[in-house]
Amino acid sequence: MNLESFLKSLHKLFMRLKSQPVEFILFFCASFSIVILLLMFLFVVKEGSLAFVRLGVQLIFGQRWETNSDLYGGFPLVYGSLMVVSGALVISVPLGICTSIFIAEVLPFQLRDPVKSIIELLASIPSVIYGFIGATFLAPLIASIFELHSGATALTASLILAIMVLPTIVGVSGETISAVPRDYKEAALALGASKWQIIRNVVLPFSKSGMLASVMLGFGRAIGETVAVLMVAGNVAMVPTPPWNYLAPVYPVTAVIAMQMGEAAVGSLEYSALFGLGSILFIITFVVNTIADVIVRRGPVTRGVQL
C-alpha cells in the first residue's frame, strides 16, 4: 500500500467517523472490554509462567500443596473447587428452574415482578455476609446434624454457593421461559392440553437452551466465589476420603489464593504458583461462559405437543 492509498483509506475512515459517530463509540467500548480481558489474561499467565516452567503438569496434577515444603500440587485445590461447585449446582439447578417456571407460568401476573425482585436481592448481598451466616449458623447446624467436630465442610460451602447462584439461574431461566410465544401455549390449550402438559411439552422444550445456559453461568459465578467459600469450606488441601465425601473439609482454589497471596514473596515460586492456579481458574471460567454464550445463540429448540 503506497502513501496515497493509505491517505485515502484514512480519509474514508474519518468521513465515516464523522457521519456515524455512535457506531464508532460503541465499537470502541466493545473493543476496549476485549482488550482489558486479554491484558488481564496475559498478566495472569505471565506471572504464573515460572510455576508452569518449573512445575509443569505437577501444578495441575500434583497431590500435595505444602508451601513450607515447596510442594505445589494443585489437584486437591482444583478438585475441591469443582466438588463444591458441583454440589451447589445439584442443589440450585432444580430449585432455580422450578422457581422460574412457577414465577413465569403459575404465579399471578401482579405478583411476578415483586417475587422476582426479592430473589434478585439475594445477588446484592455481599459475599462476606453469606460467609458470616454460613460460619455462625449453617456450619454449627451441619456439625450437629451429622455429629461432626466441625461443620466447615464441602457440604456447607455447597449450600452457601447454591443460595448465591440461585438469582442467576432464576433470572436467565425466567427470561427464557417468558420468551415462549403465547401462540404456542394457546395452540396447545386449544388441543386440550392441561397446564402441566403445556409446561412439559411446550415451555420446557422451547426454553431448554436458555436453562442450560443459566446453569453454566451459575457455574461460572460459583467457581469464582472467594470470601464465602473461604469462611466455610474448612481449608484442608487434601482430596476427601472417599472422594465424594461432602462432610470433609476442602480447600478451593479461590480460598488458597485469597489466603496465601498476601504472604507470598513477589517473584517467588509460591507467588507464581498462585498465579498459575489463577490462570487455570480463568481458563475454566472463560470456557464455561463461552459455551453458555454459544448455547444461547443457538436459540430455542421446539418439538410438537404430545398430549
C-alpha positions as CSV (number, residue, x, y, z in Angstrom):
1,M,0.0,0.0,0.0
2,N,1.5,3.3,-1.1
3,L,1.2,6.6,0.7
4,E,-1.7,7.9,-1.5
5,S,-3.9,4.9,-0.9
6,F,-3.2,5.0,2.8
7,L,-4.2,8.6,2.9
8,K,-7.4,7.8,1.0
9,S,-8.2,5.0,3.4
10,L,-7.6,7.3,6.4
11,H,-9.8,9.9,4.8
12,K,-12.6,7.5,4.3
13,L,-12.3,6.3,8.0
14,F,-12.5,9.9,9.2
15,M,-15.5,10.6,7.0
16,R,-17.3,7.6,8.3
17,L,-16.5,8.5,11.8
18,K,-17.9,12.0,11.2
19,S,-21.1,10.6,9.7
20,Q,-21.6,7.7,12.1
21,P,-20.1,8.6,15.5
22,V,-22.3,6.4,17.6
23,E,-21.3,3.3,15.8
24,F,-17.6,4.0,16.4
25,I,-18.2,4.8,20.0
26,L,-20.0,1.5,20.6
27,F,-17.3,-0.3,18.7
28,F,-14.6,1.4,20.8
29,C,-16.4,0.4,24.0
30,A,-16.7,-3.2,22.9
31,S,-13.1,-3.4,21.8
32,F,-11.9,-1.8,25.0
33,S,-13.6,-4.6,27.0
34,I,-12.0,-7.2,24.9
35,V,-8.6,-5.6,25.3
36,I,-8.9,-5.4,29.1
37,L,-9.9,-9.1,29.2
38,L,-6.9,-10.0,27.1
39,L,-4.5,-7.9,29.1
40,M,-5.8,-9.5,32.4
41,F,-5.3,-12.9,30.9
42,L,-1.8,-12.1,29.7
43,F,-0.8,-10.6,33.0
44,V,-2.0,-13.7,35.0
45,V,-0.3,-16.1,32.6
46,K,2.9,-14.1,32.7
47,E,3.1,-14.0,36.5
48,G,2.4,-17.8,36.6
49,S,4.8,-18.7,33.8
50,L,7.6,-19.5,36.3
51,A,5.4,-22.1,38.0
52,F,4.4,-23.7,34.7
53,V,8.1,-23.9,33.6
54,R,9.4,-25.2,37.0
55,L,6.5,-27.4,37.9
56,G,4.9,-28.4,34.6
57,V,1.9,-30.7,34.9
58,Q,2.7,-31.1,38.6
59,L,0.9,-27.8,39.2
60,I,-2.3,-29.3,37.9
61,F,-2.0,-33.0,38.9
62,G,0.3,-32.9,41.9
63,Q,-1.3,-34.4,45.1
64,R,0.3,-32.2,47.8
65,W,0.1,-28.4,48.4
66,E,2.5,-27.5,51.1
67,T,4.2,-24.2,50.8
68,N,6.6,-24.8,53.7
69,S,8.0,-27.8,51.8
70,D,7.9,-26.2,48.4
71,L,5.3,-28.6,47.2
72,Y,2.8,-27.0,44.8
73,G,0.5,-29.8,43.6
74,G,-2.8,-28.1,42.7
75,F,-5.0,-31.2,42.1
76,P,-6.6,-31.2,45.6
77,L,-7.4,-27.5,45.2
78,V,-8.9,-27.8,41.8
79,Y,-10.8,-30.9,42.9
80,G,-12.1,-29.0,45.9
81,S,-13.4,-26.1,43.8
82,L,-15.1,-28.5,41.3
83,M,-16.6,-30.5,44.2
84,V,-18.1,-27.5,45.9
85,V,-19.4,-26.0,42.7
86,S,-20.9,-29.4,41.6
87,G,-22.7,-29.7,44.9
88,A,-24.0,-26.2,44.7
89,L,-25.4,-26.8,41.2
90,V,-27.1,-30.1,42.2
91,I,-29.0,-28.1,44.8
92,S,-29.6,-24.8,43.0
93,V,-30.4,-26.0,39.5
94,P,-33.7,-27.9,40.3
95,L,-34.7,-25.3,42.8
96,G,-33.9,-22.4,40.4
97,I,-35.6,-23.9,37.4
98,C,-38.7,-24.9,39.3
99,T,-38.8,-21.4,40.8
100,S,-38.5,-19.7,37.4
101,I,-41.3,-22.0,36.0
102,F,-43.5,-21.1,39.0
103,I,-43.0,-17.4,38.6
104,A,-43.5,-17.3,34.8
105,E,-46.3,-19.8,34.4
106,V,-48.1,-20.3,37.7
107,L,-47.8,-17.2,39.8
108,P,-50.4,-14.4,39.2
109,F,-49.1,-11.7,36.9
110,Q,-49.4,-9.0,39.6
111,L,-47.0,-10.9,41.9
112,R,-44.3,-11.9,39.4
113,D,-42.3,-8.7,39.5
114,P,-42.3,-8.4,43.3
115,V,-41.2,-12.0,43.7
116,K,-38.5,-11.7,41.1
117,S,-37.2,-8.5,42.8
118,I,-37.0,-10.3,46.1
119,I,-35.0,-13.2,44.5
120,E,-32.7,-10.7,42.7
121,L,-32.0,-9.1,46.1
122,L,-30.0,-12.2,47.0
123,A,-27.5,-11.2,44.4
124,S,-26.9,-7.8,46.1
125,I,-26.0,-9.3,49.4
126,P,-22.2,-9.1,50.0
127,S,-20.5,-12.5,49.9
128,V,-18.9,-11.8,53.3
129,I,-22.4,-11.7,54.8
130,Y,-23.1,-15.2,53.3
131,G,-19.8,-16.3,54.8
132,F,-20.8,-15.0,58.3
133,I,-24.2,-16.7,58.0
134,G,-22.5,-20.0,57.0
135,A,-19.9,-19.8,59.7
136,T,-22.1,-18.8,62.6
137,F,-25.4,-20.7,61.7
138,L,-25.1,-23.2,58.9
139,A,-21.7,-24.8,59.9
140,P,-22.8,-25.5,63.5
141,L,-26.1,-26.9,62.2
142,I,-24.3,-29.2,59.8
143,A,-22.0,-30.3,62.6
144,S,-24.9,-31.0,64.9
145,I,-26.9,-33.0,62.3
146,F,-24.1,-35.2,61.2
147,E,-22.3,-35.3,64.6
148,L,-19.0,-33.7,63.3
149,H,-16.3,-31.9,65.1
150,S,-16.5,-29.0,62.7
151,G,-19.2,-28.0,60.3
152,A,-16.8,-26.3,57.9
153,T,-17.2,-28.9,55.1
154,A,-17.7,-29.1,51.4
155,L,-21.4,-29.5,52.0
156,T,-21.6,-26.2,53.9
157,A,-19.8,-24.4,51.1
158,S,-22.1,-26.0,48.5
159,L,-25.2,-24.9,50.4
160,I,-23.9,-21.3,50.6
161,L,-23.0,-21.2,47.0
162,A,-26.3,-22.7,46.0
163,I,-28.1,-19.7,47.5
164,M,-25.6,-17.3,45.9
165,V,-26.1,-18.6,42.3
166,L,-29.8,-19.0,42.6
167,P,-30.6,-15.5,41.3
168,T,-28.5,-16.1,38.2
169,I,-30.3,-19.4,37.4
170,V,-33.8,-18.0,38.2
171,G,-33.1,-14.8,36.2
172,V,-31.8,-16.3,33.0
173,S,-34.2,-19.2,33.0
174,G,-37.1,-16.9,33.8
175,E,-36.4,-14.6,30.9
176,T,-36.2,-17.6,28.5
177,I,-39.5,-19.0,29.8
178,S,-41.1,-15.7,29.4
179,A,-40.0,-15.5,25.8
180,V,-42.1,-18.6,24.8
181,P,-44.6,-17.3,22.2
182,R,-48.1,-17.0,23.5
183,D,-49.4,-18.6,20.3
184,Y,-47.7,-21.9,21.2
185,K,-49.4,-22.0,24.5
186,E,-52.8,-21.1,23.1
187,A,-52.5,-23.7,20.4
188,A,-51.7,-26.4,23.0
189,L,-54.6,-25.2,25.1
190,A,-56.9,-25.4,22.1
191,L,-55.8,-29.0,21.6
192,G,-56.9,-29.9,25.1
193,A,-53.6,-29.7,26.9
194,S,-53.6,-29.2,30.6
195,K,-51.4,-26.6,32.3
196,W,-48.8,-29.2,33.2
197,Q,-48.8,-30.6,29.7
198,I,-48.2,-27.1,28.3
199,I,-45.3,-26.6,30.6
200,R,-43.8,-30.1,30.0
201,N,-44.3,-30.3,26.2
202,V,-44.2,-26.6,25.1
203,V,-42.4,-24.4,27.6
204,L,-39.6,-26.7,28.6
205,P,-38.5,-27.8,25.1
206,F,-38.6,-24.1,23.9
207,S,-36.6,-22.9,27.0
208,K,-34.1,-25.8,27.5
209,S,-31.2,-24.0,25.8
210,G,-31.6,-20.9,28.0
211,M,-31.9,-23.1,31.1
212,L,-28.7,-24.9,30.2
213,A,-27.0,-21.5,29.7
214,S,-28.2,-20.4,33.1
215,V,-26.7,-23.4,34.7
216,M,-23.3,-22.7,33.0
217,L,-23.5,-19.1,34.0
218,G,-24.2,-20.2,37.5
219,F,-21.2,-22.5,37.4
220,G,-19.0,-19.5,36.3
221,R,-20.4,-17.4,39.2
222,A,-19.9,-20.1,41.8
223,I,-16.4,-21.2,40.8
224,G,-15.1,-17.7,41.2
225,E,-16.6,-17.1,44.6
226,T,-13.9,-16.4,47.3
227,V,-14.8,-15.0,50.7
228,A,-17.9,-17.0,51.5
229,V,-16.2,-20.3,50.5
230,L,-13.0,-19.3,52.4
231,M,-15.1,-19.0,55.6
232,V,-17.0,-22.2,55.5
233,A,-15.1,-24.8,53.4
234,G,-12.6,-25.9,56.1
235,N,-9.4,-25.1,54.1
236,V,-7.7,-28.5,54.1
237,A,-5.6,-29.2,51.0
238,M,-6.5,-32.8,50.6
239,V,-8.8,-34.8,48.4
240,P,-11.6,-36.2,50.7
241,T,-11.7,-39.9,51.5
242,P,-13.7,-41.2,49.8
243,P,-13.6,-38.5,47.0
244,W,-17.4,-38.0,47.2
245,N,-17.4,-37.3,50.9
246,Y,-19.1,-33.9,51.2
247,L,-18.7,-34.0,55.0
248,A,-15.0,-33.5,54.7
249,P,-13.2,-30.1,54.5
250,V,-11.8,-28.9,51.2
251,Y,-9.6,-26.1,50.1
252,P,-10.9,-24.4,46.9
253,V,-8.5,-22.6,44.5
254,T,-10.0,-19.2,45.3
255,A,-9.6,-19.7,49.0
256,V,-6.0,-20.6,48.6
257,I,-5.2,-17.5,46.5
258,A,-7.0,-15.3,49.0
259,M,-5.2,-16.8,52.0
260,Q,-1.7,-17.0,50.7
261,M,-1.2,-14.3,48.1
262,G,-0.6,-11.6,50.7
263,E,2.2,-13.6,52.3
264,A,3.9,-14.8,49.1
265,A,7.1,-13.0,48.1
266,V,6.8,-11.4,44.8
267,G,8.7,-13.4,42.2
268,S,8.9,-16.5,44.3
269,L,7.8,-19.9,43.2
270,E,4.8,-19.8,45.6
271,Y,3.8,-16.4,44.1
272,S,4.0,-17.8,40.6
273,A,2.1,-21.0,41.6
274,L,-0.8,-19.0,42.9
275,F,-1.0,-17.1,39.7
276,G,-0.8,-20.4,37.9
277,L,-3.8,-21.6,39.8
278,G,-5.5,-18.3,38.9
279,S,-4.7,-19.0,35.2
280,I,-6.4,-22.4,35.4
281,L,-9.4,-20.9,37.1
282,F,-9.5,-18.1,34.5
283,I,-9.5,-20.6,31.6
284,I,-12.2,-22.8,33.2
285,T,-14.5,-19.9,33.7
286,F,-13.8,-18.5,30.2
287,V,-14.6,-21.8,28.6
288,V,-17.8,-22.4,30.5
289,N,-19.1,-18.9,29.8
290,T,-18.2,-19.2,26.1
291,I,-20.1,-22.5,25.9
292,A,-23.1,-20.8,27.6
293,D,-23.0,-18.0,25.1
294,V,-22.9,-20.4,22.2
295,I,-25.9,-22.3,23.6
296,V,-27.9,-19.1,23.9
297,R,-27.0,-18.1,20.3
298,R,-28.3,-21.4,19.1
299,G,-31.8,-20.3,20.1
300,P,-34.7,-22.3,21.4
301,V,-35.4,-25.8,20.2
302,T,-39.0,-26.8,19.9
303,R,-40.9,-30.0,19.2
304,G,-44.5,-30.9,18.8
305,V,-47.0,-31.0,21.6
306,Q,-47.7,-34.5,22.9
307,L,-51.0,-34.9,24.7
